[in-house]
Amino acid sequence: MADCKHKWVYDYTGSYAKPDGRNSMKYYKADHFHCEKCLEQKVVETRHSGFDHEEWNAPEWVQVLVKGKITQNQ
Ligand SMILES: [Zn+2]
């Protein structure tokens, strides 16, 4: 539907971290949406990379991811 004025509805967010070298990590976040009119889907990706010791300075979603990772390891 080419003339759809999309109305995006938020579905869910997926995020994960990947080691990037010895002391740094790459973080990925994908926000999933669908249009409630034509059901088209879109994904908005956000990326962040940083060193382990700089996580305090990272965006909030990265800190949530890091905390989740720490909790799972305990
Ligand atoms: Zn649409």
N, CA, C, O and the ligand as a Tripos MOL2 file, in Angstrom:
@<TRIPOS>MOLECULE
protein
  297   295    75     0     0
PROTEIN
NO_CHARGES

@<TRIPOS>ATOM
      1 N           0.8610   -1.1970    0.0000 N.3       1 MET1
      2 CA          0.0000    0.0000    0.0000 C.3       1 MET1
      3 C           0.8960    1.2450    0.0000 C.2       1 MET1
      4 O           1.3710    1.6750    1.0510 O.2       1 MET1
      5 N           1.1150    1.8040   -1.1570 N.am      2 ALA2
      6 CA          2.0910    2.8760   -1.2890 C.3       2 ALA2
      7 C           1.6230    4.1800   -0.6520 C.2       2 ALA2
      8 O           2.4500    4.9930   -0.2390 O.2       2 ALA2
      9 N           0.3180    4.3920   -0.5660 N.am      3 ASP3
     10 CA         -0.1700    5.6740   -0.0480 C.3       3 ASP3
     11 C          -0.5640    5.6050    1.4180 C.2       3 ASP3
     12 O          -1.2670    6.4810    1.9200 O.2       3 ASP3
     13 N          -0.1110    4.5640    2.1000 N.am      4 CYS4
     14 CA         -0.4350    4.4460    3.5170 C.3       4 CYS4
     15 C           0.3490    5.4810    4.3070 C.2       4 CYS4
     16 O           1.5700    5.5770    4.1860 O.2       4 CYS4
     17 N          -0.3700    6.2590    5.1220 N.am      5 LYS5
     18 CA          0.3190    7.1380    6.0560 C.3       5 LYS5
     19 C           0.5370    6.3280    7.3340 C.2       5 LYS5
     20 O          -0.2680    6.3520    8.2650 O.2       5 LYS5
     21 N           1.6460    5.6200    7.3350 N.am      6 HIS6
     22 CA          1.8840    4.6330    8.3910 C.3       6 HIS6
     23 C           1.6080    5.1690    9.7840 C.2       6 HIS6
     24 O           1.9770    6.2900   10.1350 O.2       6 HIS6
     25 N           0.9480    4.3280   10.5630 N.am      7 LYS7
     26 CA          0.7870    4.6190   11.9760 C.3       7 LYS7
     27 C           1.5180    3.5170   12.7370 C.2       7 LYS7
     28 O           1.0000    2.4150   12.9160 O.2       7 LYS7
     29 N           2.7340    3.8390   13.1820 N.am      8 TRP8
     30 CA          3.5970    2.8150   13.7630 C.3       8 TRP8
     31 C           3.2000    2.4990   15.1870 C.2       8 TRP8
     32 O           3.0050    3.3820   16.0220 O.2       8 TRP8
     33 N           3.0880    1.2070   15.4310 N.am      9 VAL9
     34 CA          2.7830    0.7180   16.7750 C.3       9 VAL9
     35 C           4.0020   -0.0550   17.2700 C.2       9 VAL9
     36 O           4.5440   -0.9090   16.5680 O.2       9 VAL9
     37 N           4.4080    0.2560   18.4660 N.am     10 TYR10
     38 CA          5.5870   -0.3820   19.0310 C.3      10 TYR10
     39 C           5.3040   -1.8460   19.3690 C.2      10 TYR10
     40 O           4.2900   -2.1590   19.9940 O.2      10 TYR10
     41 N           6.1970   -2.7340   18.9570 N.am     11 ASP11
     42 CA          6.0420   -4.1580   19.2700 C.3      11 ASP11
     43 C           6.9440   -4.5790   20.4270 C.2      11 ASP11
     44 O           6.4690   -4.8890   21.5200 O.2      11 ASP11
     45 N           8.2330   -4.5850   20.1740 N.am     12 TYR12
     46 CA          9.1630   -5.0220   21.2200 C.3      12 TYR12
     47 C          10.5630   -4.5480   20.8740 C.2      12 TYR12
     48 O          10.8350   -4.1100   19.7560 O.2      12 TYR12
     49 N          11.4370   -4.6450   21.8510 N.am     13 THR13
     50 CA         12.8280   -4.2820   21.6500 C.3      13 THR13
     51 C          13.7100   -5.4880   21.9200 C.2      13 THR13
     52 O          13.5690   -6.1720   22.9330 O.2      13 THR13
     53 N          14.6030   -5.7270   21.0090 N.am     14 GLY14
     54 CA         15.5920   -6.7720   21.2180 C.3      14 GLY14
     55 C          16.9550   -6.1260   21.3220 C.2      14 GLY14
     56 O          17.2840   -5.2280   20.5470 O.2      14 GLY14
     57 N          17.7520   -6.5780   22.2790 N.am     15 SER15
     58 CA         19.0820   -6.0030   22.3850 C.3      15 SER15
     59 C          20.0860   -7.0800   22.7900 C.2      15 SER15
     60 O          19.7540   -8.0320   23.4970 O.2      15 SER15
     61 N          21.2910   -6.9090   22.3340 N.am     16 TYR16
     62 CA         22.3240   -7.8640   22.7050 C.3      16 TYR16
     63 C          23.6910   -7.2120   22.6130 C.2      16 TYR16
     64 O          23.8610   -6.1640   21.9900 O.2      16 TYR16
     65 N          24.6590   -7.8520   23.2450 N.am     17 ALA17
     66 CA         26.0260   -7.3480   23.2510 C.3      17 ALA17
     67 C          26.9440   -8.3810   22.6250 C.2      17 ALA17
     68 O          26.7190   -9.5860   22.7400 O.2      17 ALA17
     69 N          27.9790   -7.8930   21.9640 N.am     18 LYS18
     70 CA         28.9320   -8.7740   21.3180 C.3      18 LYS18
     71 C          30.3370   -8.2840   21.6510 C.2      18 LYS18
     72 O          30.6130   -7.0900   21.5390 O.2      18 LYS18
     73 N          31.2310   -9.1880   22.0580 N.am     19 PRO19
     74 CA         32.6030   -8.7640   22.3140 C.3      19 PRO19
     75 C          33.2310   -8.2110   21.0370 C.2      19 PRO19
     76 O          33.0320   -8.7490   19.9480 O.2      19 PRO19
     77 N          33.9830   -7.1410   21.1890 N.am     20 ASP20
     78 CA         34.6270   -6.5140   20.0430 C.3      20 ASP20
     79 C          36.0800   -6.2590   20.4270 C.2      20 ASP20
     80 O          36.4360   -5.1680   20.8720 O.2      20 ASP20
     81 N          36.9000   -7.2690   20.2510 N.am     21 GLY21
     82 CA         38.2680   -7.1450   20.7150 C.3      21 GLY21
     83 C          38.3520   -7.5490   22.1760 C.2      21 GLY21
     84 O          37.4400   -8.1850   22.7040 O.2      21 GLY21
     85 N          39.4370   -7.1820   22.8230 N.am     22 ARG22
     86 CA         39.7040   -7.6770   24.1620 C.3      22 ARG22
     87 C          38.8910   -6.9830   25.2400 C.2      22 ARG22
     88 O          38.2890   -7.6450   26.0850 O.2      22 ARG22
     89 N          38.8680   -5.6600   25.2200 N.am     23 ASN23
     90 CA         38.2560   -4.9200   26.3250 C.3      23 ASN23
     91 C          37.0330   -4.1230   25.9150 C.2      23 ASN23
     92 O          36.4840   -3.3680   26.7180 O.2      23 ASN23
     93 N          36.6090   -4.2830   24.6940 N.am     24 SER24
     94 CA         35.4700   -3.4660   24.2830 C.3      24 SER24
     95 C          34.3240   -4.3470   23.8030 C.2      24 SER24
     96 O          34.5070   -5.5040   23.4240 O.2      24 SER24
     97 N          33.1510   -3.7590   23.8360 N.am     25 MET25
     98 CA         31.9350   -4.4560   23.4580 C.3      25 MET25
     99 C          31.1860   -3.6350   22.4280 C.2      25 MET25
    100 O          31.2800   -2.4080   22.3960 O.2      25 MET25
    101 N          30.4390   -4.3350   21.5860 N.am     26 LYS26
    102 CA         29.5090   -3.6720   20.6880 C.3      26 LYS26
    103 C          28.1060   -4.0170   21.1670 C.2      26 LYS26
    104 O          27.8000   -5.1710   21.4660 O.2      26 LYS26
    105 N          27.2670   -3.0010   21.2320 N.am     27 TYR27
    106 CA         25.9040   -3.1850   21.7130 C.3      27 TYR27
    107 C          24.9240   -2.8700   20.5920 C.2      27 TYR27
    108 O          25.0760   -1.8890   19.8640 O.2      27 TYR27
    109 N          23.9380   -3.7090   20.4740 N.am     28 TYR28
    110 CA         22.9230   -3.5230   19.4420 C.3      28 TYR28
    111 C          21.5480   -3.4960   20.0780 C.2      28 TYR28
    112 O          21.2470   -4.2690   20.9880 O.2      28 TYR28
    113 N          20.7180   -2.5880   19.5800 N.am     29 LYS29
    114 CA         19.3310   -2.5440   20.0410 C.3      29 LYS29
    115 C          18.4510   -2.4090   18.8100 C.2      29 LYS29
    116 O          18.7290   -1.5950   17.9290 O.2      29 LYS29
    117 N          17.4020   -3.1970   18.7490 N.am     30 ALA30
    118 CA         16.4760   -3.1370   17.6270 C.3      30 ALA30
    119 C          15.0640   -2.9310   18.1510 C.2      30 ALA30
    120 O          14.5130   -3.7960   18.8310 O.2      30 ALA30
    121 N          14.4840   -1.7860   17.8320 N.am     31 ASP31
    122 CA         13.0930   -1.5130   18.1960 C.3      31 ASP31
    123 C          12.1970   -1.9240   17.0390 C.2      31 ASP31
    124 O          12.3510   -1.4380   15.9180 O.2      31 ASP31
    125 N          11.2660   -2.8180   17.3180 N.am     32 HIS32
    126 CA         10.3840   -3.3310   16.2710 C.3      32 HIS32
    127 C           9.0340   -2.6270   16.3190 C.2      32 HIS32
    128 O           8.4440   -2.4480   17.3840 O.2      32 HIS32
    129 N           8.5670   -2.2370   15.1520 N.am     33 PHE33
    130 CA          7.2630   -1.5810   15.0200 C.3      33 PHE33
    131 C           6.4810   -2.2240   13.8940 C.2      33 PHE33
    132 O           7.0630   -2.8330   12.9970 O.2      33 PHE33
    133 N           5.1570   -2.0910   13.9360 N.am     34 HIS34
    134 CA          4.3620   -2.4230   12.7620 C.3      34 HIS34
    135 C           3.3180   -1.3320   12.5440 C.2      34 HIS34
    136 O           2.8930   -0.6550   13.4790 O.2      34 HIS34
    137 N           2.9260   -1.1860   11.3030 N.am     35 CYS35
    138 CA          1.8970   -0.2080   10.9700 C.3      35 CYS35
    139 C           0.5400   -0.8450   11.2000 C.2      35 CYS35
    140 O           0.2510   -1.9160   10.6650 O.2      35 CYS35
    141 N          -0.2960   -0.1850   11.9970 N.am     36 GLU36
    142 CA         -1.5750   -0.8160   12.3340 C.3      36 GLU36
    143 C          -2.5580   -0.7610   11.1580 C.2      36 GLU36
    144 O          -3.6220   -1.3780   11.2140 O.2      36 GLU36
    145 N          -2.2150   -0.0350   10.1090 N.am     37 LYS37
    146 CA         -3.1140    0.0510    8.9530 C.3      37 LYS37
    147 C          -2.7690   -0.9720    7.8760 C.2      37 LYS37
    148 O          -3.6440   -1.6970    7.4040 O.2      37 LYS37
    149 N          -1.4800   -1.0330    7.4810 N.am     38 CYS38
    150 CA         -1.1110   -1.9370    6.3870 C.3      38 CYS38
    151 C          -0.2330   -3.0940    6.8600 C.2      38 CYS38
    152 O           0.1470   -3.9510    6.0630 O.2      38 CYS38
    153 N           0.0910   -3.1200    8.1600 N.am     39 LEU39
    154 CA          0.8640   -4.1940    8.7760 C.3      39 LEU39
    155 C           2.3130   -4.2690    8.3070 C.2      39 LEU39
    156 O           3.0020   -5.2580    8.5590 O.2      39 LEU39
    157 N           2.7720   -3.2260    7.6280 N.am     40 GLU40
    158 CA          4.1720   -3.1870    7.2750 C.3      40 GLU40
    159 C           5.0070   -3.1280    8.5570 C.2      40 GLU40
    160 O           4.5910   -2.5450    9.5580 O.2      40 GLU40
    161 N           6.1930   -3.7450    8.5060 N.am     41 GLN41
    162 CA          7.0380   -3.7610    9.6970 C.3      41 GLN41
    163 C           8.2880   -2.9460    9.4770 C.2      41 GLN41
    164 O           8.7920   -2.8420    8.3580 O.2      41 GLN41
    165 N           8.7800   -2.3740   10.5430 N.am     42 LYS42
    166 CA         10.0720   -1.7090   10.4480 C.3      42 LYS42
    167 C          10.8640   -1.9400   11.7220 C.2      42 LYS42
    168 O          10.3090   -2.1640   12.7980 O.2      42 LYS42
    169 N          12.1770   -1.8770   11.5660 N.am     43 VAL43
    170 CA         13.0770   -2.0630   12.6910 C.3      43 VAL43
    171 C          14.0000   -0.8530   12.7390 C.2      43 VAL43
    172 O          14.6250   -0.4930   11.7420 O.2      43 VAL43
    173 N          14.0760   -0.2390   13.8980 N.am     44 VAL44
    174 CA         14.9860    0.8830   14.0870 C.3      44 VAL44
    175 C          16.1630    0.3930   14.9150 C.2      44 VAL44
    176 O          16.0200    0.0350   16.0840 O.2      44 VAL44
    177 N          17.3190    0.3870   14.2870 N.am     45 GLU45
    178 CA         18.4980   -0.1340   14.9610 C.3      45 GLU45
    179 C          19.3330    0.9660   15.5760 C.2      45 GLU45
    180 O          19.5540    2.0150   14.9710 O.2      45 GLU45
    181 N          19.7930    0.7130   16.7830 N.am     46 THR46
    182 CA         20.7050    1.6320   17.4520 C.3      46 THR46
    183 C          21.9450    0.8430   17.8230 C.2      46 THR46
    184 O          21.8450   -0.2890   18.2960 O.2      46 THR46
    185 N          23.1020    1.4250   17.6150 N.am     47 ARG47
    186 CA         24.3280    0.7420   17.9710 C.3      47 ARG47
    187 C          25.1710    1.6010   18.8830 C.2      47 ARG47
    188 O          25.1430    2.8310   18.8230 O.2      47 ARG47
    189 N          25.9110    0.9310   19.7160 N.am     48 HIS48
    190 CA         26.8380    1.6260   20.5940 C.3      48 HIS48
    191 C          28.0340    0.7250   20.7980 C.2      48 HIS48
    192 O          27.8800   -0.4830   20.9820 O.2      48 HIS48
    193 N          29.2180    1.2920   20.7670 N.am     49 SER49
    194 CA         30.3760    0.4830   21.1120 C.3      49 SER49
    195 C          31.1970    1.2310   22.1380 C.2      49 SER49
    196 O          31.3070    2.4560   22.0990 O.2      49 SER49
    197 N          31.7700    0.4780   23.0510 N.am     50 GLY50
    198 CA         32.5430    1.1330   24.0950 C.3      50 GLY50
    199 C          33.3790    0.1380   24.8570 C.2      50 GLY50
    200 O          33.2050   -1.0740   24.7340 O.2      50 GLY50
    201 N          34.2780    0.6620   25.6360 N.am     51 PHE51
    202 CA         35.1190   -0.1830   26.4690 C.3      51 PHE51
    203 C          34.3620   -0.5670   27.7330 C.2      51 PHE51
    204 O          33.4770    0.1530   28.1970 O.2      51 PHE51
    205 N          34.7360   -1.7230   28.2760 N.am     52 ASP52
    206 CA         34.0620   -2.2350   29.4710 C.3      52 ASP52
    207 C          34.0410   -1.2090   30.5970 C.2      52 ASP52
    208 O          33.0210   -1.0340   31.2640 O.2      52 ASP52
    209 N          35.1680   -0.5310   30.8070 N.am     53 HIS53
    210 CA         35.2570    0.3920   31.9370 C.3      53 HIS53
    211 C          34.5340    1.7050   31.6770 C.2      53 HIS53
    212 O          34.4970    2.5760   32.5470 O.2      53 HIS53
    213 N          33.9610    1.8530   30.4930 N.am     54 GLU54
    214 CA         33.2470    3.0930   30.1730 C.3      54 GLU54
    215 C          31.7430    2.9000   30.1630 C.2      54 GLU54
    216 O          31.0050    3.7680   29.6950 O.2      54 GLU54
    217 N          31.2850    1.7720   30.6740 N.am     55 GLU55
    218 CA         29.8550    1.4790   30.5940 C.3      55 GLU55
    219 C          29.0110    2.4690   31.3920 C.2      55 GLU55
    220 O          27.8530    2.7180   31.0570 O.2      55 GLU55
    221 N          29.5970    3.0300   32.4460 N.am     56 TRP56
    222 CA         28.8640    4.0230   33.2430 C.3      56 TRP56
    223 C          28.4990    5.2370   32.4010 C.2      56 TRP56
    224 O          27.5680    5.9770   32.7170 O.2      56 TRP56
    225 N          29.2540    5.4250   31.3190 N.am     57 ASN57
    226 CA         29.0520    6.5870   30.4640 C.3      57 ASN57
    227 C          28.1710    6.2690   29.2500 C.2      57 ASN57
    228 O          27.9560    7.1170   28.3830 O.2      57 ASN57
    229 N          27.6750    5.0530   29.2070 N.am     58 ALA58
    230 CA         26.9360    4.5870   28.0350 C.3      58 ALA58
    231 C          25.4650    4.9980   28.1200 C.2      58 ALA58
    232 O          24.9790    5.3530   29.1940 O.2      58 ALA58
    233 N          24.7560    4.9500   26.9810 N.am     59 PRO59
    234 CA         23.3150    5.2300   27.0030 C.3      59 PRO59
    235 C          22.5880    4.2650   27.9430 C.2      59 PRO59
    236 O          23.0850    3.1780   28.2380 O.2      59 PRO59
    237 N          21.4210    4.6730   28.4030 N.am     60 GLU60
    238 CA         20.7150    3.8920   29.4130 C.3      60 GLU60
    239 C          20.4200    2.4660   28.9450 C.2      60 GLU60
    240 O          20.5450    1.5200   29.7220 O.2      60 GLU60
    241 N          20.0340    2.3110   27.6940 N.am     61 TRP61
    242 CA         19.6700    0.9710   27.2240 C.3      61 TRP61
    243 C          20.8790    0.0380   27.2490 C.2      61 TRP61
    244 O          20.7260   -1.1710   27.4200 O.2      61 TRP61
    245 N          22.0850    0.5980   27.0790 N.am     62 VAL62
    246 CA         23.3030   -0.2140   27.1840 C.3      62 VAL62
    247 C          23.5130   -0.6500   28.6290 C.2      62 VAL62
    248 O          23.8820   -1.7940   28.8940 O.2      62 VAL62
    249 N          23.2750    0.2750   29.5650 N.am     63 GLN63
    250 CA         23.4550   -0.0540   30.9720 C.3      63 GLN63
    251 C          22.4690   -1.1260   31.4180 C.2      63 GLN63
    252 O          22.8140   -2.0060   32.2080 O.2      63 GLN63
    253 N          21.2490   -1.0490   30.9130 N.am     64 VAL64
    254 CA         20.2550   -2.0740   31.2320 C.3      64 VAL64
    255 C          20.7330   -3.4260   30.7140 C.2      64 VAL64
    256 O          20.6180   -4.4460   31.3930 O.2      64 VAL64
    257 N          21.2650   -3.4110   29.5110 N.am     65 LEU65
    258 CA         21.7770   -4.6380   28.8970 C.3      65 LEU65
    259 C          22.9330   -5.2020   29.7110 C.2      65 LEU65
    260 O          23.0050   -6.4080   29.9440 O.2      65 LEU65
    261 N          23.8210   -4.3430   30.1340 N.am     66 VAL66
    262 CA         24.9890   -4.7590   30.9090 C.3      66 VAL66
    263 C          24.5560   -5.3380   32.2500 C.2      66 VAL66
    264 O          25.0650   -6.3720   32.6820 O.2      66 VAL66
    265 N          23.6150   -4.6660   32.9030 N.am     67 LYS67
    266 CA         23.1140   -5.1570   34.1950 C.3      67 LYS67
    267 C          22.4480   -6.5020   34.0330 C.2      67 LYS67
    268 O          22.6200   -7.3880   34.8700 O.2      67 LYS67
    269 N          21.6890   -6.6610   32.9640 N.am     68 GLY68
    270 CA         21.0200   -7.9390   32.6870 C.3      68 GLY68
    271 C          22.0360   -9.0520   32.5120 C.2      68 GLY68
    272 O          21.8460  -10.1690   32.9940 O.2      68 GLY68
    273 N          23.1070   -8.7370   31.8230 N.am     69 LYS69
    274 CA         24.1650   -9.7120   31.5620 C.3      69 LYS69
    275 C          24.8140  -10.1280   32.8770 C.2      69 LYS69
    276 O          25.0820  -11.3090   33.0980 O.2      69 LYS69
    277 N          25.0660   -9.1510   33.7460 N.am     70 ILE70
    278 CA         25.6980   -9.4300   35.0290 C.3      70 ILE70
    279 C          24.7840  -10.3110   35.8910 C.2      70 ILE70
    280 O          25.2440  -11.2550   36.5340 O.2      70 ILE70
    281 N          23.4870   -9.9900   35.8960 N.am     71 THR71
    282 CA         22.5360  -10.7640   36.6840 C.3      71 THR71
    283 C          22.5030  -12.2210   36.2200 C.2      71 THR71
    284 O          22.4670  -13.1440   37.0330 O.2      71 THR71
    285 N          22.5170  -12.4080   34.9110 N.am     72 GLN72
    286 CA         22.4410  -13.7690   34.3670 C.3      72 GLN72
    287 C          23.6670  -14.5930   34.7450 C.2      72 GLN72
    288 O          23.5830  -15.8140   34.8770 O.2      72 GLN72
    289 N          24.8050  -13.9250   34.9180 N.am     73 ASN73
    290 CA         26.0370  -14.6510   35.2080 C.3      73 ASN73
    291 C          26.1650  -15.0440   36.6680 C.2      73 ASN73
    292 O          27.0370  -15.8380   37.0210 O.2      73 ASN73
    293 N          25.3080  -14.4990   37.5210 N.am     74 GLN74
    294 CA         25.4620  -14.7660   38.9430 C.3      74 GLN74
    295 C          24.8370  -16.0850   39.3400 C.2      74 GLN74
    296 O          24.8810  -16.4610   40.5110 O.2      74 GLN74
    297 ZN          1.0590    1.5530    6.7960 Zn       75 ZN75
@<TRIPOS>BOND
     1     1     2 1
     2     2     3 1
     3     3     4 2
     4     3     5 am
     5     5     6 1
     6     6     7 1
     7     7     8 2
     8     7     9 am
     9     9    10 1
    10    10    11 1
    11    11    12 2
    12    11    13 am
    13    13    14 1
    14    14    15 1
    15    15    16 2
    16    15    17 am
    17    17    18 1
    18    18    19 1
    19    19    20 2
    20    19    21 am
    21    21    22 1
    22    22    23 1
    23    23    24 2
    24    23    25 am
    25    25    26 1
    26    26    27 1
    27    27    28 2
    28    27    29 am
    29    29    30 1
    30    30    31 1
    31    31    32 2
    32    31    33 am
    33    33    34 1
    34    34    35 1
    35    35    36 2
    36    35    37 am
    37    37    38 1
    38    38    39 1
    39    39    40 2
    40    39    41 am
    41    41    42 1
    42    42    43 1
    43    43    44 2
    44    43    45 am
    45    45    46 1
    46    46    47 1
    47    47    48 2
    48    47    49 am
    49    49    50 1
    50    50    51 1
    51    51    52 2
    52    51    53 am
    53    53    54 1
    54    54    55 1
    55    55    56 2
    56    55    57 am
    57    57    58 1
    58    58    59 1
    59    59    60 2
    60    59    61 am
    61    61    62 1
    62    62    63 1
    63    63    64 2
    64    63    65 am
    65    65    66 1
    66    66    67 1
    67    67    68 2
    68    67    69 am
    69    69    70 1
    70    70    71 1
    71    71    72 2
    72    71    73 am
    73    73    74 1
    74    74    75 1
    75    75    76 2
    76    75    77 am
    77    77    78 1
    78    78    79 1
    79    79    80 2
    80    79    81 am
    81    81    82 1
    82    82    83 1
    83    83    84 2
    84    83    85 am
    85    85    86 1
    86    86    87 1
    87    87    88 2
    88    87    89 am
    89    89    90 1
    90    90    91 1
    91    91    92 2
    92    91    93 am
    93    93    94 1
    94    94    95 1
    95    95    96 2
    96    95    97 am
    97    97    98 1
    98    98    99 1
    99    99   100 2
   100    99   101 am
   101   101   102 1
   102   102   103 1
   103   103   104 2
   104   103   105 am
   105   105   106 1
   106   106   107 1
   107   107   108 2
   108   107   109 am
   109   109   110 1
   110   110   111 1
   111   111   112 2
   112   111   113 am
   113   113   114 1
   114   114   115 1
   115   115   116 2
   116   115   117 am
   117   117   118 1
   118   118   119 1
   119   119   120 2
   120   119   121 am
   121   121   122 1
   122   122   123 1
   123   123   124 2
   124   123   125 am
   125   125   126 1
   126   126   127 1
   127   127   128 2
   128   127   129 am
   129   129   130 1
   130   130   131 1
   131   131   132 2
   132   131   133 am
   133   133   134 1
   134   134   135 1
   135   135   136 2
   136   135   137 am
   137   137   138 1
   138   138   139 1
   139   139   140 2
   140   139   141 am
   141   141   142 1
   142   142   143 1
   143   143   144 2
   144   143   145 am
   145   145   146 1
   146   146   147 1
   147   147   148 2
   148   147   149 am
   149   149   150 1
   150   150   151 1
   151   151   152 2
   152   151   153 am
   153   153   154 1
   154   154   155 1
   155   155   156 2
   156   155   157 am
   157   157   158 1
   158   158   159 1
   159   159   160 2
   160   159   161 am
   161   161   162 1
   162   162   163 1
   163   163   164 2
   164   163   165 am
   165   165   166 1
   166   166   167 1
   167   167   168 2
   168   167   169 am
   169   169   170 1
   170   170   171 1
   171   171   172 2
   172   171   173 am
   173   173   174 1
   174   174   175 1
   175   175   176 2
   176   175   177 am
   177   177   178 1
   178   178   179 1
   179   179   180 2
   180   179   181 am
   181   181   182 1
   182   182   183 1
   183   183   184 2
   184   183   185 am
   185   185   186 1
   186   186   187 1
   187   187   188 2
   188   187   189 am
   189   189   190 1
   190   190   191 1
   191   191   192 2
   192   191   193 am
   193   193   194 1
   194   194   195 1
   195   195   196 2
   196   195   197 am
   197   197   198 1
   198   198   199 1
   199   199   200 2
   200   199   201 am
   201   201   202 1
   202   202   203 1
   203   203   204 2
   204   203   205 am
   205   205   206 1
   206   206   207 1
   207   207   208 2
   208   207   209 am
   209   209   210 1
   210   210   211 1
   211   211   212 2
   212   211   213 am
   213   213   214 1
   214   214   215 1
   215   215   216 2
   216   215   217 am
   217   217   218 1
   218   218   219 1
   219   219   220 2
   220   219   221 am
   221   221   222 1
   222   222   223 1
   223   223   224 2
   224   223   225 am
   225   225   226 1
   226   226   227 1
   227   227   228 2
   228   227   229 am
   229   229   230 1
   230   230   231 1
   231   231   232 2
   232   231   233 am
   233   233   234 1
   234   234   235 1
   235   235   236 2
   236   235   237 am
   237   237   238 1
   238   238   239 1
   239   239   240 2
   240   239   241 am
   241   241   242 1
   242   242   243 1
   243   243   244 2
   244   243   245 am
   245   245   246 1
   246   246   247 1
   247   247   248 2
   248   247   249 am
   249   249   250 1
   250   250   251 1
   251   251   252 2
   252   251   253 am
   253   253   254 1
   254   254   255 1
   255   255   256 2
   256   255   257 am
   257   257   258 1
   258   258   259 1
   259   259   260 2
   260   259   261 am
   261   261   262 1
   262   262   263 1
   263   263   264 2
   264   263   265 am
   265   265   266 1
   266   266   267 1
   267   267   268 2
   268   267   269 am
   269   269   270 1
   270   270   271 1
   271   271   272 2
   272   271   273 am
   273   273   274 1
   274   274   275 1
   275   275   276 2
   276   275   277 am
   277   277   278 1
   278   278   279 1
   279   279   280 2
   280   279   281 am
   281   281   282 1
   282   282   283 1
   283   283   284 2
   284   283   285 am
   285   285   286 1
   286   286   287 1
   287   287   288 2
   288   287   289 am
   289   289   290 1
   290   290   291 1
   291   291   292 2
   292   291   293 am
   293   293   294 1
   294   294   295 1
   295   295   296 2
@<TRIPOS>SUBSTRUCTURE
     1 MET1         2 RESIDUE 1 A MET
     2 ALA2         6 RESIDUE 1 A ALA
     3 ASP3        10 RESIDUE 1 A ASP
     4 CYS4        14 RESIDUE 1 A CYS
     5 LYS5        18 RESIDUE 1 A LYS
     6 HIS6        22 RESIDUE 1 A HIS
     7 LYS7        26 RESIDUE 1 A LYS
     8 TRP8        30 RESIDUE 1 A TRP
     9 VAL9        34 RESIDUE 1 A VAL
    10 TYR10       38 RESIDUE 1 A TYR
    11 ASP11       42 RESIDUE 1 A ASP
    12 TYR12       46 RESIDUE 1 A TYR
    13 THR13       50 RESIDUE 1 A THR
    14 GLY14       54 RESIDUE 1 A GLY
    15 SER15       58 RESIDUE 1 A SER
    16 TYR16       62 RESIDUE 1 A TYR
    17 ALA17       66 RESIDUE 1 A ALA
    18 LYS18       70 RESIDUE 1 A LYS
    19 PRO19       74 RESIDUE 1 A PRO
    20 ASP20       78 RESIDUE 1 A ASP
    21 GLY21       82 RESIDUE 1 A GLY
    22 ARG22       86 RESIDUE 1 A ARG
    23 ASN23       90 RESIDUE 1 A ASN
    24 SER24       94 RESIDUE 1 A SER
    25 MET25       98 RESIDUE 1 A MET
    26 LYS26      102 RESIDUE 1 A LYS
    27 TYR27      106 RESIDUE 1 A TYR
    28 TYR28      110 RESIDUE 1 A TYR
    29 LYS29      114 RESIDUE 1 A LYS
    30 ALA30      118 RESIDUE 1 A ALA
    31 ASP31      122 RESIDUE 1 A ASP
    32 HIS32      126 RESIDUE 1 A HIS
    33 PHE33      130 RESIDUE 1 A PHE
    34 HIS34      134 RESIDUE 1 A HIS
    35 CYS35      138 RESIDUE 1 A CYS
    36 GLU36      142 RESIDUE 1 A GLU
    37 LYS37      146 RESIDUE 1 A LYS
    38 CYS38      150 RESIDUE 1 A CYS
    39 LEU39      154 RESIDUE 1 A LEU
    40 GLU40      158 RESIDUE 1 A GLU
    41 GLN41      162 RESIDUE 1 A GLN
    42 LYS42      166 RESIDUE 1 A LYS
    43 VAL43      170 RESIDUE 1 A VAL
    44 VAL44      174 RESIDUE 1 A VAL
    45 GLU45      178 RESIDUE 1 A GLU
    46 THR46      182 RESIDUE 1 A THR
    47 ARG47      186 RESIDUE 1 A ARG
    48 HIS48      190 RESIDUE 1 A HIS
    49 SER49      194 RESIDUE 1 A SER
    50 GLY50      198 RESIDUE 1 A GLY
    51 PHE51      202 RESIDUE 1 A PHE
    52 ASP52      206 RESIDUE 1 A ASP
    53 HIS53      210 RESIDUE 1 A HIS
    54 GLU54      214 RESIDUE 1 A GLU
    55 GLU55      218 RESIDUE 1 A GLU
    56 TRP56      222 RESIDUE 1 A TRP
    57 ASN57      226 RESIDUE 1 A ASN
    58 ALA58      230 RESIDUE 1 A ALA
    59 PRO59      234 RESIDUE 1 A PRO
    60 GLU60      238 RESIDUE 1 A GLU
    61 TRP61      242 RESIDUE 1 A TRP
    62 VAL62      246 RESIDUE 1 A VAL
    63 GLN63      250 RESIDUE 1 A GLN
    64 VAL64      254 RESIDUE 1 A VAL
    65 LEU65      258 RESIDUE 1 A LEU
    66 VAL66      262 RESIDUE 1 A VAL
    67 LYS67      266 RESIDUE 1 A LYS
    68 GLY68      270 RESIDUE 1 A GLY
    69 LYS69      274 RESIDUE 1 A LYS
    70 ILE70      278 RESIDUE 1 A ILE
    71 THR71      282 RESIDUE 1 A THR
    72 GLN72      286 RESIDUE 1 A GLN
    73 ASN73      290 RESIDUE 1 A ASN
    74 GLN74      294 RESIDUE 1 A GLN
    75 ZN75       297 GROUP 0 **** ****
